[in-house]
Amino acid sequence: MNADRRKVLQNTGGLAVMGLAASAGLFGPATAAADEWNKAAFSTKNLADTVKALGGSGATESKDVVITSPDIAENGAVVPFTISSRLPKTESIALLVEKNPAALAANFSIPDGTEAGVTTRVKMGQTSKVIALVKADGKFYYTAKEVKVTLGGCGG
């Protein structure tokens, strides 16, 4: 077999498989589409405004929402957080950093039938209260935690 012909067959084989998968409905534009960005929610300054921008009227504190993070973050540029919800019918999980210029740092949609938990890293400019906000069964619940940010790990 001619080397050029072999190269063409190898390069187009992957495209043929992708075309077959797309025609079978395994993936397509609908699965790749993301939710629309909620500019109003990501411009809020506090919990009440964020809840309102996300379509709620108020939030209730709950022990079924758990934030796991370091109490002291040595590098405010990458502070790790794990948020989990034991509330049934959890629809979304959001993370707010109270003293950041925009409080809402992340918002995750939770599909039906999946474990309600996320892990992420966010930037914190200074020591602040961090709030995990969960929407479950159409209602909002939250829990809060203080995270101290040091400068270079020196406690400054």
CORRARA-V101065 format. One record per residue. RES is the residue in one letter. PSI is psi in whole degrees, -180 to 180 (999 if undefined). OMEGA is omega in whole degrees, 0 to 359 (NA if undefined). NEAR is the number of other C-alpha atoms within 10 Angstrom. Layout:
BEGIN
res=<RES/RES>
psi=<PSI/PSI>
omega=<OMEGA/OMEGA>
near=<NEAR/NEAR>
END
This chain:
BEGIN
res=<M/N/A/D/R/R/K/V/L/Q/N/T/G/G/L/A/V/M/G/L/A/A/S/A/G/L/F/G/P/A/T/A/A/A/D/E/W/N/K/A/A/F/S/T/K/N/L/A/D/T/V/K/A/L/G/G/S/G/A/T/E/S/K/D/V/V/I/T/S/P/D/I/A/E/N/G/A/V/V/P/F/T/I/S/S/R/L/P/K/T/E/S/I/A/L/L/V/E/K/N/P/A/A/L/A/A/N/F/S/I/P/D/G/T/E/A/G/V/T/T/R/V/K/M/G/Q/T/S/K/V/I/A/L/V/K/A/D/G/K/F/Y/Y/T/A/K/E/V/K/V/T/L/G/G/C/G/G>
psi=<141/138/-37/-39/-42/-43/-42/-43/-40/-43/-34/-14/-41/-40/-39/-42/-43/-40/-41/-43/-41/-41/-26/-6/15/-30/162/-173/-34/-36/-22/-12/135/162/153/143/129/88/-40/-42/-38/5/1/161/-14/175/-48/-44/-36/-45/-44/-43/-26/2/12/176/-16/166/145/137/140/138/-8/-3/126/131/128/120/165/147/-33/122/119/-23/105/-12/-27/81/120/142/140/127/132/154/131/10/135/149/41/127/-36/157/130/154/125/139/109/-40/7/158/-40/123/-43/115/-30/149/122/132/136/112/152/140/7/161/131/83/145/153/132/175/138/162/133/124/-26/172/133/161/134/136/130/122/124/133/119/126/38/-2/156/138/153/164/156/156/142/129/122/131/123/162/108/18/13/4/15/999>
omega=<180/182/179/179/178/181/178/179/179/183/181/179/179/178/179/179/180/178/178/179/179/180/177/178/180/173/181/184/183/181/181/183/178/175/179/181/181/184/181/181/182/176/184/183/183/183/183/179/180/179/179/180/178/174/180/179/180/181/180/177/183/175/179/174/186/173/173/180/176/176/178/179/181/180/183/181/182/180/182/178/169/181/178/180/174/180/178/178/177/183/181/177/179/178/179/174/191/186/173/180/172/188/184/181/181/177/184/173/181/179/177/175/179/178/184/178/178/174/181/175/179/178/176/181/183/176/187/170/179/184/172/182/182/172/181/179/176/181/181/179/181/168/184/179/176/177/180/178/178/178/179/178/183/178/185/NA>
near=<5/6/8/9/9/10/11/10/12/11/10/11/12/11/11/12/11/14/13/12/13/13/11/10/10/10/13/12/8/7/9/8/8/8/7/6/9/11/9/12/20/19/16/20/18/17/20/13/19/24/22/15/17/15/14/15/13/14/18/11/13/17/11/14/22/20/21/12/18/14/11/16/22/17/15/22/14/13/18/15/18/15/22/20/26/15/17/10/17/25/20/21/25/20/24/26/29/23/16/19/14/16/22/25/20/15/20/14/15/19/12/10/8/10/12/24/18/18/12/12/15/16/14/23/15/18/18/17/15/24/24/27/29/33/24/19/12/12/16/23/21/23/19/19/16/16/20/17/23/17/12/11/12/7/11/7>
END
